[in-house]
Amino acid sequence: MKKNSLKLITLIIILINLVISGCTQKQENKTQKEPISNKISVREHSVLSVIWQQKSSEYKGLCYQAYNIATLQLEKFVAENKNNGKPLAIVTDIDETVLDNSPFNGRLIELDEDYSKELWKEWGKQENAKPLPGAQEFFKFAASQGVEVFYISNRTVDQLPETITNLKKYNFPFIDSSHFLLKDETSKKQPRRNKVLETHNIIMYLGDNLADFLPEFDELNRAEYLNEMKDKLGFEFIIFPNVMYGYWETKTLYNGKYDWSPAQKDSIRKAAITSFN
């Protein structure tokens, strides 16, 4: 009897040791994995913004709305400026104003990489960017009214061939080298707008960045200047939604500095949020 009791106690002790050992091993494994879970993903912050521009009906609706407003204003401006001497023109940005580059930003998320010129040019050479909702109809209407279209973009000059091919695919008007002013020495667009003004009367500007309209918006006090120019929005200036990237991120948040670490960028973004106590 005593022998059996001793065997039972021994068996219980062995089982307890096995349970404790298993729990310890699980805890060690969990501890080993913790550094991976604490890693700051480079592009995680942009996932929702890219999905919103690709999937939401609201984004499409805002694009249609912007082009509807542009159409109404164009009819008015053409009627008012018919006999003003110079031919009439529209100046438009390309990316996120005429063409949708969200697949490029989706690729950055898949690779978990920051923007690079090499990958951007690789995307451009595919010539697969689709038009924003309403873009084709508006620019064809502008051409039918005798209004020329000038594409002023910060795509670089060596990207001209694929840019022309991409837009030709969707039958945009004025697709020739004389109507494209791409970036050469500077990203500032006013010198290129001035070239158009030498020969044309610009009646409307379209873009997803305030700097697509006036040089004053290249400066950091752009919010203050916007209050002075707000009456031009929806009339002479037609702005398009773009939450994937822009001046608001690179200049306003990161102060034009591009070498912050992912952890630093994460802290900067969170510190910029307005909350309440």
N, C-alpha and C positions, 0 to 999 in steps of 0.2 A: 504493500500500500504506500509505504513511504517512498519506495523507488518510483512508483507511478507519479506521485505528487512532485517529486524532484524533476522528473522528465517533463512534466507539464509546465513547471515554473521556468525550466531552461528554454522550452519551446517559445513561451511567451516573451522571454527576454530577447531571444533571437528575432522574433517578429517585430518587436518594438525598435530594435536597432536597425532593422531593414527599413522601416517606415521613416525613421529619423534620417537615415542615410539618403533615402530617396528625396525627401524634402530639401535636404542640404544641397543635393545635386541640382535640383530644379532652381533653387535660389541662386546657385553659382551661375547656371546657364542664363538666368534672367539678368544677372549683374553683367555678364559678358556682353549681352546684347544692348544694354542701355546706351552706350556711346553712339550706336547707329541711329536710334530713335531720336537722339538729341541733335542730329545733323540738321543744319539750315539748308533747305533746298533752294537752289538758285532761282528757279522760276515758279515755285509753288504759288507765290503771291499773285501771279498773272492768270491762273487757271480760270477763275470765274469770269474775268474780263473777256478772255478769248471766247469762252463758251457763250457769253452774252451776245457778243457780236456775231457769232456763227448761228446761234439757235433761237434767239428771242425775236418774237414778232414785234416787240417794241422798237428794237434797233431798226428793223426794216421799215417800220412805220415812220420813224424819225427821218430816215433817208428820203422816203417818198414825200414827207411833209416839207423837207428842205427844198427838194426839187420842184414841188408844187408852188411853193412861195417864189422860188427863182423864176418860174415860168410866168407867174402873174406880174412880177416886177419887170421882167424882160419886155413884155408887151407894152408896159407903161413907158419904160425908158426908150424903146425904139420909136414910139409915137412922139416923144418929147424931143428926140435928138436927130430926127431925120435930115434936117438941113443945116447941120452944124459943121460941115466941111469934111473933117476927117472921117474915115470909115469907123464903124462901131466895133467894139471888141469886148470879149469876156476873157478874164484871166482866171485860170483854175489850177489848183494843185492837182496831183495825180493820186498819190497813195492815201487811201482812206477818204478820198473825196470823189474820185472817179473809179479807181480799182480797189478791190478788197484783198488785202494781204494777210488776212487772219491765218491762212494755212502756214505761212512762214512763222508766225508767232506760235502756232501750234507745234511746229517742229522744234522750236526752242524749248518748249515745255517737255517734249519727248526726250530730247537730248539733255535736258536740265543744264542748258548753257545760256550765257548772256549773248546779247546781239553781237554779231561779228560781220564785218564787211564782206568776208569771203562767202559766208553762208547766204547773206542777203543777195549777193550777185548770182550765186548758184540758183536761188529761187527765181530771180528775174529772168534768167536764161531759159527757164522752163516755159515762159510766156503763157502761164496758166491762170493769172489773176483775173477774177471775174468782175464785171461791173457792179457798182453799188446799185441797189434798187432805184429805178427812176433815172439813172444817169444817161442811158442810151437815148431815151425819149427826149430828155431835155436838150441835149447837145444837137440832136438832129433838128429839133424845133428851132434852136438858135440859128443854125445854118440856114434853115428855110426862111428866116427873117432877115437874112443878109448880114448877120453878126458873126464875125470871125472869132475863133477860139484859139487862145494861146495857152499852152501847157507849161507852166513854170513850176518845176519840181526840183527837189534836192537829190533826186537820182543823179548819179554822176554822168558826165558826158559820154563815157565809154559804154553806158547802158542804153544809149539811144536806139541802136538797131533792134534789140529785143523789146524795148518799150513800144516802139512804132508797130512791130509785128503783133504784140499783145493787143493793142488798141484797134489795129486794123481788123483783127479777128472778130471784133464786135461792131464793126462799121461806124466807128466814131469819125466825125468830120475833121478836116484840116490836119490829116495825119501825114505831114511832110516835115522835113528838118527845119524849115523856116518858122514853123509854129511851135517848136519845142525850145525852151530855154532851160537846160539842165545845169547842175552845179559844176563849176569849173574851179575857180580859185576860192570862192567864198560861199557859205551857205545862206548869207543874207540875200534876200530876193529883190530888194528895192532897185539895185542897179539894173536888173533884168526887166523889172516892171517899167523902169524909165525908158528902156529901149522900145518897148511897145508903145509907150506914150508919145514917142517922137513921131510916130506915123498914124496912131489910132486914138480914138476917144474910148477909154475903158469905162464901160457903164456898170460892170459888176465883177466882183471878186468872189471865188468860191474856195473854201479850204477847211481843214479840220484843226488848224492851228491859227491863233490870232496873228501870228507873224506872217501868215499868207495874205494879210490885208495891208498893214502899215508897218514901217520900220520901227515905230515907237514900241510895238509889241515884242521887239527883240530884247527889250530891257527888262530888268527885274521888277520894275514898278508897273508892270502891265495891268495888274488888277485896278490900280488907281486910274490909269489911262482909259481902261475899259468903261468906267463910269462916265467919262467925257464923250466916248464914242458910241454909247449904247444905242442911240437913235439910228445908227447906220445898220445895225444888225437886223436881218430880215428884209432889208432894202438893197443897199449897195453891197453889203457883206452878207454872204450866206455861209453859215458855219455848220459843219457836220460832226456828229458824235464820234469820238474815238477814245475809249477807255483803256486800250491796250498799251499805249505808249504816248509820249509827247513831252513838250516843254514842261508841263506841270510835274512830270516825274524827274527828268534829267536835270533841269535847271532849278525848279522851285524846291523839290525835295532834296536832291543831291548836290545842289549848288554848282552844277556843271562839272563835278568831279566824278570820274568814271572808274576809279580804282578802289572804291569801298569794298570790303569783304561782304559775303552774303549775310553774315551775322550783323555787321554794321548797318547794312541796308535795311535789314529786318527791324533793327532798333530805331532807325531814322523814320521808317514808315509808321511804326506804332506811336512814336513820340509826336508825330504830326496830327494824330487824330484828336478831334474835339470831343470831349465826353462831359459828364456831369458828376457832381459829388452826391 
